Amino acid sequence: MIVFYFYNETKVILFCSYCLIGDYAQNLELPHFGAEQPQDIYYFSALTVNVFGLADVTKLPTTMHAYGYLEDKGGKGGNNVASLLIKGLHDLGWIHEGTTGKHLSIILDNCGGQNKNNYVLRLALWLVERSYFHNVDIIFYIRGHTKNACDRLFNQLKKRYHRQQIFIMDQLVDVLNFSPNVHFQEVQAHDFFDYGEMLDYFYKKFPNGTIQNNHVFSVSSEHPTKMIVKTTDAADPVEMDFRLATNVNDNNRAAALQNYELTPIPAPGLKEIKQVELYSKFRRFVPDEFKDIICPKPSDEILDNIRQARSDKTRIRNNTKKRAASRNGRG
């Protein structure tokens, strides 16, 4: 890649373009028993490991940063995707204070809950108005697409996973960092921020019905609070103004954008039923050194709650059966 630098009084402008493809992998699980999975656990529910990949297709060979986290650390919503997109751009060295890149393209699939929403799309406005890039495009695959660069690299990521016994995240990180083209790292709850709250402060939301029908969303530094949306790259563009009248005036807007402190997202935690199932069903299959890490004993309060919930469920089921038998007897 050839990069040209232009210096002015306040910043360095990088005349280079970048392209990322982002996608979630099929969920991984812990504990994972590989080819020697005990038959008893086939129907059990293990801990889910979410994995979000960002493939850098700017240069060859294509490489990927993959971010993994346990289900108790975060979900797969718009704020999670927005947080990992920005983290990926930082890790790649594509955004940092005092530099402006030329063009950034981010390619995602059409999943509304994860990618195609007010959280992720308005990042394009923020990235341009913060002077990280002159132009940002967020582009979505048309419905029915099958594979992308992330899928191929996910296969490399999981090359050793399928046959390995893995009980804790440290082991998973080691197993998944096998391919030289993939860098896998664990992220924690403190890596997720409420980008939606910040974007709501500076920008309007999309009008109803304008997100799902379009596939190309573009922002230019010439009009950093306006977005061009199109159904396809060749379609007629529609311009939308997202400038929101807030208590931040024009003179203070740049400083407010720079100094805004993002709010961390509270960790969702692990559901009580999952805690009990890990302890009661998986623990006996896990080596002693890892039992208290991956399958710790829940508190007595949680154990009592689950016992009561199961008892209530059994009582309701039995009462339903009795009512059904009574009706059949009358008939």
Summary of the structure (lengths in Angstrom):
residues: 331
radius of gyration: 24.2
end to end distance: 80.7
largest distance: 90.6
contacts: 984
relative contact order: 0.14
helix: 37%
strand: 24%
